[in-house]
């Protein structure tokens, strides 16, 4: 299966299986994609409008959201990729990432592997556990969403 490679540690990077190298994402598209990925479940459109376009009128915010979704779909799901492969829309219009897609997300992998190890008391950690921690730490290429200073990004970085 072809895999979409996404890194949120350090600067956001997306390598599409149908592209020759990282996708060129605008800063706003990076932020929008990162937000969807860090929510883990589809997000209602009104929440997205409040996060990204709170200073806009409702009509302008709705239009901006539609444009942002279109741009992201163009990048992640070009003509040779089935719509819905990476982005899904729920029955109530909520938007999210398709977690059943072929993808690798550094933050997701980091959390899945490190969480059980960090729950162990230090006295119970064995050499194998330490090796796993060291291996997982290679995913950490820098602060989460480096260079993004929006409130939601700062909260995620702190978490």
C-alpha positions as CSV (number, residue, x, y, z in Angstrom):
1,X,0.0,0.0,0.0
2,X,1.3,3.5,-0.8
3,X,1.9,5.6,2.2
4,X,1.3,9.3,2.8
5,X,4.2,10.5,5.0
6,X,3.4,13.3,7.4
7,X,5.7,15.0,9.9
8,X,4.5,17.5,12.5
9,X,7.6,17.5,14.6
10,X,9.8,20.3,13.4
11,X,8.4,22.0,10.4
12,X,5.3,20.4,8.8
13,X,6.3,18.1,6.0
14,X,4.0,16.0,3.7
15,X,5.4,13.5,1.2
16,X,2.7,12.2,-1.1
17,X,3.1,8.7,-2.6
18,X,2.3,10.2,-6.1
19,X,4.8,13.1,-5.8
20,X,8.5,13.4,-6.2
21,X,9.4,14.8,-2.8
22,X,7.6,16.9,-0.2
23,X,4.4,18.7,-1.1
24,X,4.7,22.5,-1.3
25,X,2.1,23.6,1.3
26,X,1.3,27.2,2.2
27,X,1.7,28.0,5.8
28,X,-2.1,28.2,6.2
29,X,-2.6,24.8,4.5
30,X,0.0,23.3,6.8
31,X,-1.8,24.7,9.9
32,X,-5.2,23.5,8.6
33,X,-3.9,20.0,8.0
34,X,-2.0,19.9,11.3
35,X,-5.2,20.9,13.1
36,X,-7.2,18.2,11.5
37,X,-4.6,15.6,12.3
38,X,-4.2,16.6,15.9
39,X,-7.9,16.4,16.6
40,X,-8.1,12.6,16.0
41,X,-11.8,12.9,15.1
42,X,-13.8,14.8,12.5
43,X,-14.2,18.5,13.4
44,X,-17.5,20.4,12.9
45,X,-17.2,23.2,10.3
46,X,-18.3,25.9,12.8
47,X,-15.4,24.9,15.0
48,X,-12.9,25.1,12.1
49,X,-14.3,28.5,11.2
50,X,-13.9,29.7,14.8
51,X,-10.3,28.5,15.0
52,X,-9.1,29.8,11.7
53,X,-11.4,32.6,10.6
54,X,-12.9,34.0,13.9
55,X,-12.4,37.6,12.7
56,X,-14.3,37.1,9.5
57,X,-18.0,37.4,8.9
58,X,-19.8,34.0,8.9
59,X,-20.2,34.0,5.1
60,X,-16.6,34.9,4.6
61,X,-15.4,32.3,7.1
62,X,-17.6,29.7,5.4
63,X,-16.1,30.6,2.0
64,X,-12.6,30.6,3.4
65,X,-13.2,27.1,4.9
66,X,-14.5,25.8,1.6
67,X,-11.4,27.2,-0.2
68,X,-9.0,25.7,2.4
69,X,-10.7,22.3,2.0
70,X,-10.5,22.5,-1.8
71,X,-6.8,23.4,-1.7
72,X,-6.0,20.6,0.7
73,X,-8.0,18.1,-1.3
74,X,-6.2,19.2,-4.5
75,X,-2.8,18.5,-2.8
76,X,-3.7,15.2,-1.0
77,X,-6.2,13.8,-3.5
78,X,-5.2,14.9,-7.0
79,X,-7.0,13.4,-10.0
80,X,-5.3,10.0,-9.7
81,X,-6.4,9.6,-6.0
82,X,-9.9,8.6,-5.0
83,X,-11.8,11.3,-3.2
84,X,-12.0,10.5,0.5
85,X,-8.7,8.6,0.6
86,X,-7.2,11.1,3.0
87,X,-10.0,13.6,3.9
88,X,-13.4,12.6,5.0
89,X,-16.6,14.6,5.5
90,X,-19.2,13.3,8.0
91,X,-23.0,13.3,7.7
92,X,-23.2,16.6,9.6
93,X,-20.5,18.2,7.4
94,X,-17.7,17.7,9.9
95,X,-14.2,17.3,8.3
96,X,-11.4,15.0,9.3
97,X,-8.5,12.9,8.3
98,X,-9.2,9.3,7.1
99,X,-7.3,7.3,9.7
100,X,-7.9,4.1,7.6
101,X,-5.8,5.5,4.8
102,X,-2.2,4.4,4.1
103,X,-0.3,7.0,6.1
104,X,2.5,7.5,8.6
105,X,2.1,10.4,11.0
106,X,5.2,10.9,13.2
107,X,3.3,12.3,16.2
108,X,0.8,9.4,16.2
109,X,3.6,6.8,16.0
110,X,5.5,8.7,18.7
111,X,2.6,8.7,21.1
112,X,1.6,5.1,20.4
113,X,5.1,3.8,21.1
114,X,6.2,6.1,23.9
115,X,3.1,6.2,26.1
116,X,3.2,2.6,27.3
117,X,6.9,2.9,28.0
118,X,6.5,6.1,30.0
119,X,3.8,4.5,32.1
120,X,6.3,2.0,33.4
121,X,8.0,2.8,36.7
122,X,11.7,3.6,36.1
123,X,12.7,0.6,38.3
124,X,10.8,-1.7,35.8
125,X,12.5,-0.4,32.7
126,X,14.7,-2.9,31.0
127,X,17.4,-2.5,28.4
128,X,14.9,-3.4,25.7
129,X,12.6,-0.6,26.9
130,X,15.4,1.9,26.9
131,X,16.3,0.8,23.3
132,X,12.7,1.3,22.2
133,X,12.6,4.8,23.8
134,X,15.8,5.7,22.0
135,X,14.4,4.5,18.7
136,X,11.1,6.3,19.2
137,X,13.0,9.5,20.0
138,X,14.4,9.6,16.5
139,X,11.0,10.7,15.3
140,X,11.4,13.9,17.3
141,X,12.9,16.3,14.8
142,X,12.0,19.4,16.6
143,X,9.2,21.1,18.5
144,X,5.7,20.2,17.4
145,X,4.6,22.6,14.6
146,X,7.8,24.6,14.8
147,X,7.2,28.2,13.7
148,X,3.4,28.1,14.4
149,X,2.3,30.4,17.2
150,X,-1.5,30.2,17.0
151,X,-3.2,29.5,20.4
152,X,-4.3,26.0,19.3
153,X,-0.8,25.1,18.1
154,X,0.8,26.4,21.4
155,X,-1.7,24.3,23.4
156,X,-0.8,21.2,21.4
157,X,2.9,21.9,21.7
158,X,2.6,22.2,25.5
159,X,0.6,18.9,25.7
